Amino acid sequence: MSDIKSKVQGLEPNLQARNIHSFVKDTDNIYESLSIISLRAKQIAVDLKVELHSKLEEFAVSSETIEEIHENKEQIEISKFYERLPNPVLIASDEYLKGEIHHRYKDEKKTF
């Protein structure tokens, strides 16, 4: 996984109006383009989730009583950082428009 966090630092986390023609220039079909973007967004979401959970596991303290809740300032800061990141769909859309997503079709089986 490339470092997604550093790549999206300058990306606007809010929605923006986009020109549909820029999405269909490669595939000539808006549905194919959206399918490609959604598949990449799922990959990004899974990668970010795994990364966040691995960082939060470092702070995990197992205690035998439920009443004890430990708040760690570093843990809160990590969580806030990941919450401020743009939505994975926005990241994938930006990658697609910049031409950073490479897609291909599976070979169709030939019938004889």
N, C-alpha and C positions, 0 to 999 in steps of 0.2 A: 504494500500500500504506500503510495506516495504521501507526503505530508499534506493532508487536506487542510489542516488548520492554518498552515502558513499560506496556502494558496488562496484561501477565502478571506484573508484579513481585510482586503480592500473591497470586498464584495458587499453591496448594499443588502442588508438583511430583510428589507421590505419588498413587497411585490412591485413590479414595474410593468407598464404596458409594453408589449412586444409586437413586432411586426410578424405576422404569420408567414409571410413570404420568406423570411429569413430561416424559418424552421423547415420549410419544404424544399429548399434549394438542392439538398443532397438526395432526398428520397422521392420527391415529387408526390408525396402522400403525407398528409398531416398525421394520420393515425399511426403510420410506421415511425414517424419522427417521435411522436409522443410515447410510443411503445419503447423505443430505444432510450429515451430520457427516463422513463419510469423504471426500467431495468437498472440503469446506472444509479438512480436515486435509491433504489433498494440496496444496492451494494454499498453505497456511501453510508446509509443509515445503519446497516449492520456493522460496518467498520467502526463508525463512531461509537456505537453502543458497546462493542467489545472493548474498545480503547478506554471508554469512560469507566466501565465496570472493572477493568484491570487496574486502573488508577485508584478507584475507590476501595478496592480490596486491600490495598496497602494500609488503609486506615481502619479496617474492620477489626473490632474488638469483640471477642466472644465472651459474653458474661452469662452467668447462670440465672440471673434475675431479669425480668422484663422491665422492671421499674427504672433500671439504670440506663440513661440515655446520655451518651457523650457527644458533645458538639465539638467538632474540630474546625478551626477557622480555615485551615488549608483545604479541607474537604469541601467546605462551603464555597470557597473561591473556585475550586475546580468545577464544581457543579454549575456555578453561575457562568463560568467561561463557556461551557458546553451549551448552556441555555441560550447564550447570546449569539451562537453560531447561526448562520442562515439555514433555512430549511434545506434538507437534502435535495428536494426537487429544484430549488433555486440554484444550488450548486451544480446539479446535473445539467440544467438548462444552460447555464453559463458555459460549462465545458462543451456542450454540444454546439453552441453558437460560435465558440472559438475554434472548433474543429479538433478538440482534444479527445473526443470519443471515437473510437474506431469500431465499426460494426460490420458484420458480414452475415450472409444468409447460409443456412445449412444446405448442403447439396441435396437436391431432391433425388429420391430413388428412381432409377430408370426402370421402366417396365418393358419387358420384351414380348 
